Amino acid sequence: MILESRPPPKTLSYQHPPPYRNAYIFLDASNFSVKLSSSLEDYLAEIYRLEEAYGYARISRLARELNVAPATVSKMVKKLEKLGLVERRQYDRRIKLTEKGRGLAMKLLHKHYVVESLFINILGMDPVDAHTLAHYLEHIPDTLLEKIKTRTPCPPKIFTRRGIRLSEVSVDAVCKVIGFSELKSLYDFLSEHGISTGVKFQIRNKTNYYLEVLHEEKTLRIPVHLAKLIHVEVIE
């Protein structure tokens, strides 16, 4: 019996743009290498996401996003601070990543985006569901990551801002969702209401606390702090 050798799988071009990312270059992250526990990696990645959304992180926001007690967050942040990965300003308690911390966070998130790409482009999953599930696989070994890259399109090296925030859209305008900031509280809301990229909204009303939008012939109230994290383009 003669077995025919099969050609190696083709590397596909990247097809589905991930949700909103700020501009950064993953190549720079390869210069940073520190051994961290999976828990510390989770905190590092979440601080990065909060920085992208708000410009900085706080203990209270980290506790809400990670669903842990503020005292636990404080202990973990102190560990990251001792490792030189974050800085905490004493006068306003804002937490920001150092250059070293940002490099490590980007390296970790690169794993997330590769796994997310696998779920979207190969398994055909909804982008919001794919993003949520990819959180559980952010700590995969580098050897497994390289194998996944041979089977799925890899994310581009640079991501850039697109569109405007939903909170900035005028009343009566129609807009289309093109991306999101990467916070768990936002993704929980999106998943609950079936919102993903490509969904269209018509803005019906705006207050200081929420936006009323028409979505699939139903009125939906979106809290302002979440509307600031949804990125859209106005189409009408």
VORORO-109466 format. One line per 2 residues: number of its first residue (from 1); their letters; for each residue y negated, x, z negated of N, C-alpha, C. Coordinates in pm, 1 decimal, padded with zeros to 6 digits. Layout:
N
NUM) a) Y X Z Y X Z Y X Z; ...;
END
This chain:
236
1) mi) 00119.8 00085.0 00000.0 00000.0 00000.0 00000.0 -00124.0 00088.0 00000.0; -00213.1 00063.8 00093.5 -00333.8 00144.3 00105.7 -00452.1 00066.2 00049.5;
3) le) -00519.4 00125.3 -00045.7 -00636.7 00061.5 -00104.8 -00762.0 00111.7 -00035.6; -00843.9 00019.3 00009.1 -00969.1 00057.6 00073.7 -01074.9 00083.9 -00032.7;
5) sr) -01146.3 00192.5 -00017.0 -01254.9 00221.7 -00110.9 -01373.9 00132.1 -00080.6; -01434.2 00080.0 -00185.1 -01549.7 -00008.2 -00168.7 -01678.9 00070.6 -00184.0;
7) pp) -01778.8 00037.8 -00104.1 -01907.5 00107.2 -00118.3 -01973.2 00068.9 -00249.4; -02054.7 00156.3 -00305.7 -02123.0 00122.9 -00431.1 -02215.7 00004.0 -00411.9;
9) pk) -02239.8 -00075.0 -00517.2 -02328.1 -00191.7 -00504.7 -02468.4 -00150.4 -00465.0; -02529.8 -00231.4 -00381.5 -02665.5 -00201.6 -00337.6 -02764.6 -00232.7 -00448.9;
11) tl) -02868.4 -00151.1 -00458.2 -02975.4 -00178.1 -00553.8 -03073.4 -00274.3 -00489.0; -03089.2 -00390.8 -00547.4 -03176.4 -00492.3 -00489.7 -03321.9 -00462.5 -00520.3;
13) sy) -03409.2 -00512.1 -00435.9 -03552.1 -00498.9 -00464.7 -03589.1 -00601.3 -00570.6; -03691.9 -00571.3 -00649.5 -03729.9 -00661.2 -00758.3 -03783.7 -00791.5 -00701.2;
15) qh) -03732.5 -00904.2 -00749.1 -03766.4 -01033.0 -00690.2 -03857.6 -01117.5 -00778.1; -03820.8 -01133.2 -00903.5 -03895.7 -01226.4 -00988.3 -03989.7 -01150.4 -01079.8;
17) pp) -04121.8 -01169.4 -01065.6 -04213.1 -01099.1 -01156.0 -04195.9 -01150.5 -01297.4; -04189.7 -01061.3 -01396.2 -04174.1 -01106.5 -01534.0 -04298.3 -01178.5 -01580.3;
19) py) -04291.2 -01251.1 -01694.8 -04410.7 -01314.3 -01748.4 -04520.8 -01212.0 -01770.2; -04639.3 -01259.9 -01798.5 -04757.9 -01176.1 -01810.4 -04734.8 -01050.0 -01893.2;
21) rn) -04767.9 -00937.0 -01834.9 -04768.0 -00810.5 -01906.9 -04905.3 -00747.0 -01886.5; -04953.8 -00676.2 -01983.2 -05075.2 -00598.7 -01963.1 -05037.5 -00475.0 -01882.7;
23) ay) -05137.2 -00402.2 -01832.8 -05107.0 -00287.3 -01747.7 -05059.0 -00168.9 -01830.8; -04942.8 -00116.7 -01797.0 -04896.3 00005.2 -01859.6 -04791.4 00070.1 -01771.0;
25) if) -04762.2 00197.3 -01794.3 -04670.3 00272.0 -01710.0 -04550.6 00315.4 -01792.8; -04431.0 00274.4 -01752.7 -04312.2 00305.2 -01830.6 -04274.6 00453.0 -01824.1;
27) ld) -04311.3 00521.6 -01717.3 -04271.9 00661.2 -01704.0 -04321.8 00744.6 -01821.3; -04439.0 00711.9 -01873.5 -04494.4 00787.4 -01984.8 -04410.4 00771.9 -02111.0;
29) as) -04340.0 00660.0 -02123.5 -04264.4 00632.4 -02245.6 -04145.5 00726.0 -02261.8; -04099.2 00787.4 -02153.9 -03982.2 00873.9 -02163.4 -04010.6 01000.3 -02243.7;
31) nf) -04138.4 01030.0 -02267.6 -04173.7 01150.1 -02342.9 -04161.8 01130.4 -02493.4; -04137.1 01007.6 -02537.5 -04133.2 00978.1 -02679.8 -03990.4 00944.3 -02721.3;
33) sv) -03942.8 01009.2 -02824.7 -03806.4 00984.0 -02870.4 -03798.7 00999.5 -03021.6; -03775.0 00889.0 -03091.3 -03757.5 00888.5 -03236.2 -03642.5 00794.2 -03267.1;
35) kl) -03555.2 00834.9 -03357.3 -03441.3 00751.3 -03394.9 -03487.6 00645.4 -03493.8; -03478.5 00518.6 -03454.6 -03519.0 00408.0 -03540.6 -03403.7 00310.6 -03557.1;
37) ss) -03402.9 00240.3 -03669.8 -03306.1 00132.5 -03687.4 -03345.8 00017.1 -03596.3; -03251.5 -00072.7 -03568.6 -03282.1 -00187.1 -03482.7 -03390.9 -00274.5 -03544.6;
39) sl) -03394.7 -00282.7 -03677.8 -03497.5 -00362.9 -03745.0 -03636.6 -00304.5 -03721.9; -03648.9 -00172.1 -03736.5 -03778.1 -00108.4 -03712.8 -03819.6 -00120.6 -03566.5;
41) ed) -03721.8 -00115.4 -03476.4 -03752.2 -00134.2 -03334.5 -03808.2 -00274.0 -03310.0; -03751.8 -00374.6 -03377.9 -03801.6 -00511.3 -03363.5 -03947.7 -00520.7 -03406.5;
43) yl) -03980.2 -00456.8 -03518.2 -04118.1 -00459.9 -03567.2 -04211.6 -00387.8 -03470.9; -04167.0 -00275.4 -03419.4 -04249.3 -00197.9 -03326.9 -04279.4 -00279.2 -03200.6;
45) ae) -04176.7 -00343.2 -03145.9 -04194.9 -00423.9 -03025.3 -04286.6 -00543.1 -03051.8; -04271.8 -00605.3 -03169.2 -04353.6 -00723.3 -03199.2 -04499.4 -00685.7 -03221.7;
47) iy) -04523.8 -00570.4 -03282.1 -04662.0 -00523.1 -03297.7 -04724.0 -00500.6 -03160.2; -04644.8 -00445.1 -03069.5 -04694.0 -00424.7 -02932.5 -04732.0 -00558.8 -02869.3;
49) rl) -04645.3 -00659.4 -02883.5 -04672.6 -00790.3 -02823.1 -04797.7 -00854.5 -02883.1; -04814.6 -00840.7 -03013.7 -04933.1 -00896.4 -03078.6 -05059.6 -00823.3 -03033.9;
51) ee) -05049.3 -00693.1 -03016.0 -05163.9 -00617.5 -02964.4 -05202.2 -00665.4 -02825.3; -05101.6 -00690.7 -02741.4 -05128.8 -00738.0 -02606.1 -05195.9 -00874.8 -02607.8;
53) ay) -05158.5 -00958.6 -02704.5 -05212.1 -01094.6 -02711.0 -05347.8 -01101.5 -02779.4; -05363.3 -01028.1 -02891.1 -05482.9 -01042.6 -02974.1 -05564.2 -00914.1 -02990.2;
55) gy) -05509.2 -00801.5 -02946.6 -05579.1 -00674.7 -02963.4 -05536.1 -00598.5 -03087.6; -05464.4 -00664.7 -03176.9 -05416.2 -00602.4 -03300.4 -05312.6 -00694.5 -03364.0;
57) ar) -05244.6 -00644.5 -03465.2 -05146.9 -00724.7 -03540.1 -05192.2 -00736.0 -03684.8; -05141.1 -00837.0 -03752.1 -05162.2 -00854.2 -03896.0 -05028.0 -00885.0 -03961.3;
59) is) -05021.2 -00862.3 -04092.4 -04898.7 -00890.8 -04166.7 -04859.0 -01037.5 -04150.9; -04955.6 -01127.9 -04162.4 -04926.1 -01271.4 -04155.8 -04870.1 -01311.2 -04019.3;
61) rl) -04926.8 -01255.6 -03912.3 -04878.7 -01289.2 -03778.1 -04739.9 -01231.8 -03753.2; -04716.5 -01110.6 -03799.8 -04583.7 -01051.8 -03785.8 -04479.7 -01134.3 -03861.2;
63) ar) -04515.6 -01179.1 -03981.1 -04423.7 -01260.3 -04060.9 -04389.0 -01389.5 -03988.0; -04489.2 -01451.2 -03925.3 -04465.6 -01576.8 -03853.8 -04377.9 -01555.2 -03730.6;
65) el) -04407.0 -01451.4 -03653.1 -04331.8 -01427.6 -03530.0 -04187.8 -01384.5 -03557.4; -04167.4 -01306.2 -03663.4 -04033.7 -01255.2 -03694.9 -03959.3 -01343.4 -03794.9;
67) nv) -04029.9 -01444.4 -03847.0 -03969.7 -01539.8 -03941.1 -03914.7 -01469.9 -04066.0; -03997.5 -01384.7 -04124.3 -03960.9 -01314.6 -04247.9 -04077.1 -01324.1 -04346.3;
69) ap) -04051.7 -01287.3 -04470.7 -04154.6 -01294.4 -04574.4 -04259.7 -01185.3 -04553.3; -04386.9 -01213.2 -04583.5 -04492.5 -01112.4 -04570.1 -04463.2 -00983.8 -04647.0;
71) at) -04399.8 -00995.5 -04764.3 -04367.5 -00876.1 -04843.2 -04270.8 -00785.3 -04767.6; -04175.6 -00845.6 -04696.8 -04080.2 -00767.8 -04616.6 -04151.7 -00697.4 -04502.1;
73) vs) -04243.0 -00769.9 -04437.6 -04320.5 -00711.0 -04327.7 -04400.4 -00591.4 -04377.2; -04463.5 -00606.3 -04492.1 -04545.9 -00498.9 -04547.6 -04463.9 -00371.9 -04569.7;
75) km) -04341.9 -00386.2 -04620.5 -04255.0 -00270.2 -04643.6 -04219.2 -00201.1 -04512.4; -04187.9 -00280.5 -04409.9 -04148.7 -00223.2 -04281.3 -04266.7 -00155.0 -04212.3;
77) vk) -04384.0 -00214.2 -04224.7 -04503.2 -00153.8 -04164.7 -04533.7 -00020.0 -04231.4; -04513.9 -00012.1 -04363.2 -04535.4 00114.3 -04434.2 -04440.5 00222.5 -04382.7;
79) kl) -04316.3 00184.8 -04351.6 -04220.3 00281.0 -04296.8 -04266.5 00331.4 -04160.2; -04315.0 00239.3 -04076.4 -04365.1 00278.7 -03944.7 -04489.1 00366.5 -03957.0;
81) ek) -04569.6 00337.0 -04059.6 -04690.5 00415.6 -04083.6 -04654.0 00559.0 -04122.6; -04552.7 00574.8 -04207.3 -04508.7 00708.2 -04249.6 -04452.6 00788.4 -04132.8;
83) lg) -04395.4 00718.6 -04035.4 -04340.2 00784.6 -03916.7 -04448.1 00816.1 -03813.0; -04571.0 00774.7 -03842.5 -04680.9 00801.6 -03749.8 -04681.6 00711.3 -03628.2;
85) lv) -04620.4 00592.9 -03640.0 -04609.9 00502.2 -03525.7 -04715.4 00391.7 -03527.2; -04770.9 00361.9 -03644.8 -04876.9 00261.3 -03654.1 -04987.1 00311.4 -03746.6;
87) er) -05103.2 00250.8 -03732.7 -05216.3 00276.2 -03821.1 -05262.2 00142.7 -03877.8; -05296.1 00142.6 -04007.4 -05344.0 00019.1 -04070.0 -05480.7 00045.7 -04131.0;
89) rq) -05581.3 -00025.2 -04078.6 -05716.7 -00007.1 -04130.1 -05729.6 -00076.9 -04264.5; -05782.1 -00007.2 -04361.9 -05788.1 -00059.5 -04497.6 -05891.0 -00171.2 -04513.8;
91) yd) -06002.4 -00163.6 -04439.2 -06110.1 -00259.6 -04464.1 -06085.2 -00397.3 -04402.9; -06002.6 -00407.9 -04298.2 -05974.0 -00540.2 -04242.5 -05824.1 -00565.3 -04223.5;
93) rr) -05740.3 -00467.5 -04263.0 -05593.6 -00480.1 -04262.6 -05535.1 -00498.6 -04122.7; -05609.4 -00462.6 -04020.7 -05555.1 -00472.3 -03885.4 -05455.9 -00358.9 -03860.3;
95) ik) -05349.0 -00391.7 -03788.1 -05243.3 -00294.9 -03758.7 -05243.6 -00265.8 -03609.0; -05243.7 -00137.6 -03574.3 -05239.9 -00099.2 -03433.5 -05141.5 00015.7 -03415.1;
97) lt) -05082.5 00021.8 -03298.3 -04989.1 00129.1 -03266.5 -05063.7 00258.6 -03238.2; -05004.0 00369.6 -03278.6 -05054.5 00499.9 -03237.3 -05004.5 00526.1 -03095.1;
99) ek) -05049.0 00634.6 -03035.4 -05001.7 00669.3 -02901.1 -04849.6 00685.9 -02900.6; -04798.4 00750.0 -03004.1 -04654.2 00770.0 -03015.6 -04581.9 00636.2 -03031.0;
101) gr) -04637.5 00547.7 -03114.3 -04576.6 00417.1 -03135.3 -04577.5 00332.5 -03010.1; -04686.9 00338.3 -02935.0 -04696.4 00261.1 -02810.4 -04594.8 00312.2 -02708.3;
103) gl) -04577.6 00443.6 -02700.9 -04479.9 00498.8 -02608.0 -04338.7 00452.7 -02639.3; -04303.8 00452.3 -02768.1 -04170.4 00407.4 -02808.7 -04152.3 00257.7 -02784.9;
105) am) -04257.0 00180.2 -02811.5 -04248.8 00035.7 -02790.1 -04227.2 00004.5 -02642.2; -04295.8 00075.8 -02554.4 -04280.0 00052.9 -02411.0 -04139.6 00088.9 -02364.5;
107) kl) -04084.3 00194.7 -02422.8 -03947.8 00234.7 -02387.4 -03848.6 00126.1 -02428.2; -03868.9 00069.3 -02546.5 -03782.6 -00038.3 -02594.3 -03797.6 -00163.2 -02507.5;
109) lh) -03921.2 -00198.5 -02473.7 -03944.3 -00318.4 -02393.8 -03892.2 -00302.9 -02251.6; -03883.9 -00179.4 -02204.7 -03825.1 -00157.4 -02072.7 -03681.1 -00208.2 -02069.7;
111) kh) -03607.0 -00185.2 -02178.6 -03470.4 -00237.9 -02188.3 -03472.6 -00390.5 -02179.6; -03567.6 -00448.6 -02250.3 -03579.4 -00595.0 -02249.6 -03599.4 -00646.3 -02107.5;
113) yv) -03688.8 -00582.4 -02031.7 -03720.1 -00630.8 -01897.7 -03603.6 -00613.4 -01801.0; -03526.1 -00505.7 -01817.9 -03408.8 -00484.9 -01732.2 -03305.6 -00595.0 -01757.3;
115) ve) -03279.7 -00624.4 -01885.2 -03184.0 -00730.1 -01919.2 -03236.4 -00865.6 -01872.1; -03365.4 -00888.5 -01890.4 -03427.3 -01013.2 -01845.7 -03412.4 -01029.2 -01694.7;
117) sl) -03429.4 -00919.3 -01622.2 -03413.0 -00921.1 -01476.8 -03270.2 -00958.0 -01437.4; -03172.6 -00907.7 -01513.4 -03032.1 -00942.1 -01488.4 -03010.6 -01092.3 -01501.8;
119) fi) -03062.9 -01150.2 -01608.0 -03044.3 -01293.0 -01632.5 -03111.8 -01378.6 -01524.6; -03230.6 -01336.7 -01480.0 -03306.6 -01416.6 -01383.7 -03253.1 -01400.4 -01241.9;
121) ni) -03240.2 -01275.2 -01197.3 -03209.4 -01249.5 -01056.5 -03061.3 -01256.1 -01021.9; -02974.2 -01226.9 -01117.6 -02830.5 -01229.2 -01090.5 -02765.8 -01357.7 -01141.5;
123) lg) -02803.1 -01399.2 -01262.8 -02741.3 -01518.1 -01321.9 -02820.1 -01645.6 -01295.5; -02942.1 -01632.0 -01241.6 -03020.8 -01749.6 -01204.7 -03076.1 -01828.0 -01321.5;
125) md) -03099.0 -01761.8 -01434.2 -03149.5 -01831.2 -01552.2 -03298.3 -01861.0 -01540.5; -03342.0 -01962.7 -01612.6 -03484.2 -01993.6 -01623.4 -03554.5 -01875.6 -01691.0;
127) pv) -03673.7 -01835.5 -01643.3 -03742.9 -01719.5 -01700.5 -03767.4 -01727.9 -01850.7; -03801.0 -01846.7 -01901.1 -03825.9 -01860.8 -02044.6 -03696.8 -01840.0 -02123.3;
129) da) -03586.9 -01901.7 -02077.4 -03457.9 -01884.0 -02145.0 -03410.9 -01739.0 -02135.8; -03433.6 -01677.0 -02019.2 -03392.6 -01537.6 -01999.9 -03467.7 -01445.5 -02094.6;
131) ht) -03596.1 -01470.8 -02110.7 -03677.1 -01388.1 -02200.2 -03628.3 -01400.4 -02344.5; -03600.9 -01523.3 -02387.1 -03554.9 -01546.2 -02524.3 -03421.4 -01477.4 -02549.9;
133) la) -03327.5 -01490.7 -02456.5 -03195.3 -01430.6 -02473.5 -03201.4 -01278.2 -02468.0; -03291.9 -01224.6 -02386.7 -03303.3 -01079.0 -02373.4 -03344.8 -01013.1 -02504.4;
135) hy) -03409.7 -01088.6 -02593.2 -03447.8 -01034.3 -02724.1 -03325.9 -00981.1 -02800.2; -03211.6 -01047.8 -02782.6 -03092.6 -01010.6 -02858.7 -03023.6 -00886.7 -02802.4;
137) le) -03067.6 -00841.5 -02684.5 -03002.1 -00727.5 -02620.1 -03097.4 -00610.1 -02599.9; -03206.9 -00608.3 -02675.2 -03304.6 -00500.5 -02661.1 -03252.7 -00367.0 -02712.4;
139) hi) -03146.6 -00369.3 -02792.6 -03099.3 -00246.6 -02856.9 -02973.0 -00190.7 -02791.6; -02947.6 -00228.7 -02667.0 -02827.1 -00179.8 -02600.0 -02836.7 -00028.8 -02576.9;
141) pd) -02722.4 00041.9 -02574.4 -02723.8 00187.2 -02550.9 -02779.3 00220.2 -02412.0; -02837.0 00338.6 -02398.9 -02893.5 00380.7 -02270.7 -02787.4 00386.1 -02160.9;
143) tl) -02663.1 00421.1 -02197.9 -02556.1 00428.9 -02097.7 -02529.3 00292.1 -02035.6; -02530.6 00187.0 -02118.8 -02510.5 00051.5 -02067.5 -02630.6 00006.8 -01985.3;
145) le) -02749.4 00047.0 -02028.6 -02870.9 00012.7 -01954.7 -02864.5 00066.6 -01811.9; -02819.3 00190.7 -01796.8 -02810.8 00251.1 -01663.8 -02710.6 00177.1 -01575.6;
147) ki) -02601.6 00127.5 -01635.0 -02503.5 00051.3 -01557.6 -02562.5 -00081.6 -01510.7; -02641.0 -00145.5 -01598.1 -02704.2 -00272.0 -01560.7 -02801.5 -00250.3 -01445.8;
149) kt) -02871.0 -00137.4 -01447.1 -02969.1 -00108.5 -01342.2 -02905.1 -00099.2 -01203.8; -02776.3 -00062.7 -01197.6 -02709.4 -00053.8 -01067.6 -02674.6 -00191.0 -01012.7;
151) rt) -02682.7 -00293.6 -01096.4 -02643.1 -00428.1 -01055.8 -02759.8 -00524.8 -01039.9; -02873.2 -00490.0 -01092.3 -02985.1 -00584.2 -01092.8 -03113.0 -00514.5 -01051.5;
153) pc) -03205.9 -00588.6 -00990.8 -03336.0 -00530.1 -00958.7 -03404.5 -00482.0 -01085.4; -03462.5 -00365.0 -01081.5 -03531.6 -00311.0 -01198.6 -03678.0 -00352.2 -01196.2;
155) pp) -03737.4 -00375.9 -01312.1 -03878.7 -00412.5 -01316.6 -03965.1 -00302.0 -01257.5; -04077.3 -00337.6 -01198.6 -04167.8 -00235.4 -01146.7 -04224.3 -00151.7 -01260.3;
157) ki) -04274.1 -00032.5 -01228.1 -04323.8 00058.9 -01330.9 -04453.9 00009.9 -01393.5; -04532.4 -00067.4 -01317.9 -04663.4 -00108.8 -01367.2 -04676.3 -00260.7 -01359.8;
159) ft) -04725.9 -00321.2 -01466.6 -04754.7 -00463.6 -01469.0 -04905.0 -00481.5 -01490.0; -04964.1 -00580.8 -01428.8 -05108.3 -00599.6 -01440.6 -05141.9 -00743.4 -01477.7;
161) rr) -05260.5 -00759.8 -01533.1 -05309.0 -00893.5 -01566.4 -05327.0 -00975.2 -01439.1; -05296.8 -01105.3 -01449.1 -05320.8 -01195.0 -01336.7 -05374.3 -01326.6 -01390.6;
163) gi) -05459.4 -01392.1 -01310.9 -05506.9 -01524.7 -01346.1 -05600.2 -01526.1 -01465.7; -05617.7 -01646.2 -01522.0 -05702.8 -01665.2 -01639.2 -05622.5 -01736.8 -01747.3;
165) rl) -05677.4 -01739.5 -01867.1 -05610.2 -01808.4 -01977.1 -05625.2 -01959.5 -01960.1; -05522.5 -02033.4 -01997.7 -05526.8 -02179.2 -01988.3 -05644.1 -02235.2 -02067.7;
167) se) -05677.2 -02172.3 -02178.7 -05787.0 -02219.5 -02263.3 -05922.6 -02211.3 -02193.7; -05932.0 -02134.8 -02084.1 -06058.7 -02116.6 -02013.2 -06076.4 -02214.5 -01897.0;
169) vs) -05973.6 -02293.4 -01865.6 -05979.0 -02384.4 -01751.1 -06063.2 -02507.4 -01785.7; -06143.7 -02552.7 -01691.0 -06232.9 -02666.6 -01712.7 -06156.0 -02798.6 -01712.3;
171) vd) -06213.4 -02898.7 -01778.1 -06154.9 -03032.9 -01780.8 -06148.5 -03088.6 -01638.6; -06040.2 -03157.9 -01606.7 -06009.6 -03220.2 -01476.9 -05953.2 -03121.9 -01374.3;
173) av) -05958.3 -02993.4 -01401.5 -05903.0 -02896.1 -01307.1 -05750.3 -02899.5 -01311.4; -05688.4 -02864.8 -01198.7 -05542.6 -02853.9 -01189.8 -05507.9 -02705.9 -01177.5;
175) ck) -05412.2 -02661.4 -01256.0 -05376.3 -02520.0 -01254.7 -05224.8 -02503.2 -01255.0; -05180.9 -02383.8 -01217.4 -05038.1 -02351.8 -01213.1 -05010.2 -02234.2 -01305.3;
177) vi) -04905.7 -02245.8 -01385.9 -04868.7 -02139.3 -01479.5 -04810.7 -02021.2 -01402.4; -04863.2 -01900.7 -01429.8 -04812.1 -01781.4 -01361.4 -04758.6 -01676.9 -01458.6;
179) gf) -04775.8 -01698.6 -01588.7 -04721.5 -01602.0 -01683.9 -04761.4 -01633.4 -01826.3; -04703.9 -01556.1 -01920.0 -04726.9 -01580.4 -02061.8 -04737.0 -01449.0 -02137.2;
181) se) -04808.1 -01453.0 -02248.5 -04796.7 -01343.9 -02344.2 -04661.5 -01358.4 -02412.9; -04611.3 -01248.4 -02468.4 -04471.2 -01246.3 -02511.5 -04452.6 -01265.1 -02661.3;
183) lk) -04490.9 -01379.3 -02713.0 -04474.0 -01405.5 -02855.2 -04371.5 -01516.7 -02875.8; -04288.1 -01500.0 -02977.9 -04180.1 -01595.3 -03002.6 -04233.4 -01736.1 -03026.3;
185) sl) -04343.2 -01747.9 -03100.9 -04398.7 -01880.4 -03128.9 -04436.6 -01951.7 -02999.8; -04488.2 -01876.4 -02902.8 -04523.8 -01935.3 -02773.8 -04398.9 -01975.1 -02696.2;
187) yd) -04299.4 -01886.8 -02691.8 -04178.0 -01916.7 -02615.6 -04100.1 -02032.9 -02676.1; -04104.5 -02048.0 -02807.1 -04041.7 -02164.4 -02870.2 -04108.6 -02292.9 -02821.9;
189) fl) -04241.3 -02289.8 -02813.4 -04317.0 -02406.8 -02766.8 -04285.6 -02435.4 -02620.0; -04283.6 -02331.1 -02537.6 -04255.8 -02348.2 -02394.6 -04116.8 -02405.6 -02372.3;
191) se) -04018.8 -02352.8 -02445.6 -03881.3 -02399.5 -02431.3 -03867.4 -02545.0 -02474.8; -03934.2 -02580.7 -02583.4 -03926.6 -02718.1 -02635.2 -03980.4 -02819.4 -02534.9;
193) hg) -04083.9 -02779.4 -02458.9 -04149.5 -02873.4 -02367.5 -04115.6 -02847.7 -02220.8; -04019.8 -02759.3 -02194.7 -03975.3 -02737.2 -02057.4 -04079.6 -02674.9 -01967.4;
195) is) -04160.0 -02585.3 -02022.1 -04266.9 -02521.3 -01945.0 -04222.1 -02382.4 -01901.7; -04238.2 -02352.7 -01773.7 -04203.5 -02222.0 -01720.6 -04303.7 -02185.8 -01612.1;
197) tg) -04287.3 -02068.7 -01550.8 -04376.5 -02030.2 -01442.4 -04362.8 -02129.1 -01327.4; -04475.5 -02160.3 -01264.1 -04476.1 -02255.5 -01153.6 -04511.6 -02396.9 -01194.4;
199) vk) -04506.8 -02427.0 -01324.7 -04541.8 -02560.8 -01373.9 -04690.9 -02585.9 -01353.5; -04725.4 -02710.0 -01315.7 -04865.4 -02745.5 -01292.9 -04917.2 -02835.6 -01404.6;
201) fq) -05041.7 -02810.4 -01444.2 -05109.9 -02890.6 -01545.2 -05239.7 -02945.3 -01487.2; -05278.9 -03063.9 -01533.8 -05416.2 -03109.7 -01513.7 -05479.8 -03120.3 -01651.4;
203) ir) -05593.5 -03055.7 -01669.6 -05660.6 -03056.5 -01799.1 -05731.6 -03189.8 -01816.7; -05694.5 -03264.0 -01920.7 -05753.1 -03395.4 -01945.5 -05862.5 -03391.0 -02051.7;
205) nk) -05845.4 -03305.9 -02152.5 -05942.5 -03301.8 -02261.8 -05930.2 -03168.1 -02334.4; -06042.2 -03122.0 -02391.6 -06042.0 -02996.9 -02467.3 -06118.9 -03016.8 -02597.4;
207) tn) -06061.7 -02969.3 -02707.3 -06130.8 -02969.6 -02835.9 -06125.1 -02827.7 -02891.9; -06177.9 -02810.5 -03011.0 -06172.5 -02678.5 -03074.1 -06032.3 -02643.4 -03122.7;
209) yy) -05942.6 -02743.8 -03124.0 -05810.7 -02722.8 -03182.2 -05695.9 -02733.3 -03081.8; -05714.7 -02808.0 -02974.2 -05606.3 -02826.1 -02878.8 -05660.3 -02863.6 -02740.6;
211) le) -05571.9 -02849.2 -02640.0 -05599.0 -02896.8 -02504.8 -05503.1 -03011.3 -02475.5; -05553.0 -03117.1 -02414.3 -05466.6 -03224.0 -02365.7 -05446.6 -03202.8 -02216.7;
213) vl) -05320.5 -03188.1 -02175.5 -05290.8 -03165.0 -02034.6 -05190.9 -03269.1 -01986.1; -05198.4 -03299.6 -01857.5 -05102.0 -03389.3 -01795.7 -04990.9 -03304.6 -01736.8;
215) he) -04869.5 -03325.1 -01786.7 -04753.5 -03246.7 -01744.2 -04638.5 -03341.6 -01716.1; -04596.3 -03348.2 -01587.8 -04487.9 -03438.0 -01546.2 -04515.0 -03581.6 -01589.8;
217) ek) -04638.6 -03627.1 -01562.7 -04683.3 -03763.9 -01590.5 -04685.0 -03796.7 -01739.5; -04680.9 -03694.8 -01823.2 -04690.8 -03714.1 -01967.2 -04805.4 -03629.4 -02021.6;
219) tl) -04872.1 -03681.4 -02123.9 -04980.4 -03606.4 -02187.3 -04922.9 -03516.0 -02295.8; -04959.4 -03389.8 -02288.7 -04909.1 -03290.5 -02383.3 -05026.7 -03221.9 -02450.4;
221) ri) -05019.1 -03207.8 -02582.1 -05122.2 -03135.2 -02655.8 -05076.4 -02991.8 -02680.4; -05157.1 -02897.4 -02634.5 -05125.7 -02755.9 -02652.5 -05228.7 -02695.2 -02747.3;
223) pv) -05186.8 -02643.1 -02862.2 -05281.8 -02580.2 -02955.1 -05361.1 -02469.4 -02885.2; -05487.6 -02457.0 -02920.4 -05574.7 -02359.4 -02854.9 -05521.0 -02217.3 -02868.2;
225) hl) -05465.6 -02182.7 -02986.7 -05418.4 -02045.3 -03005.2 -05300.6 -02013.4 -02913.6; -05226.1 -02117.3 -02868.5 -05118.7 -02095.5 -02771.8 -05171.6 -02101.4 -02628.6;
227) ak) -05270.2 -02187.8 -02604.8 -05329.7 -02198.0 -02471.0 -05393.2 -02065.9 -02428.4; -05439.1 -01987.7 -02526.1 -05497.7 -01857.1 -02495.3 -05393.0 -01757.1 -02447.0;
229) li) -05265.7 -01787.9 -02469.9 -05157.2 -01696.4 -02435.2 -05085.0 -01735.8 -02306.8; -05125.5 -01849.2 -02246.5 -05065.6 -01896.0 -02121.4 -05160.7 -01861.8 -02007.4;
231) hv) -05109.9 -01794.6 -01905.5 -05194.2 -01749.2 -01795.0 -05167.6 -01832.4 -01670.5; -05276.7 -01877.1 -01608.6 -05267.2 -01972.6 -01498.4 -05360.6 -01931.5 -01384.7;
233) ev) -05341.5 -01998.5 -01271.0 -05438.6 -01990.3 -01162.7 -05480.7 -02132.5 -01127.1; -05609.3 -02152.6 -01106.6 -05662.5 -02285.1 -01074.0 -05635.7 -02313.1 -00927.0;
235) ie) -05577.3 -02429.8 -00898.3 -05543.6 -02464.0 -00759.8 -05622.4 -02583.8 -00708.6; -05684.0 -02660.9 -00798.0 -05768.5 -02774.2 -00755.8 -05887.5 -02785.3 -00849.0;
END
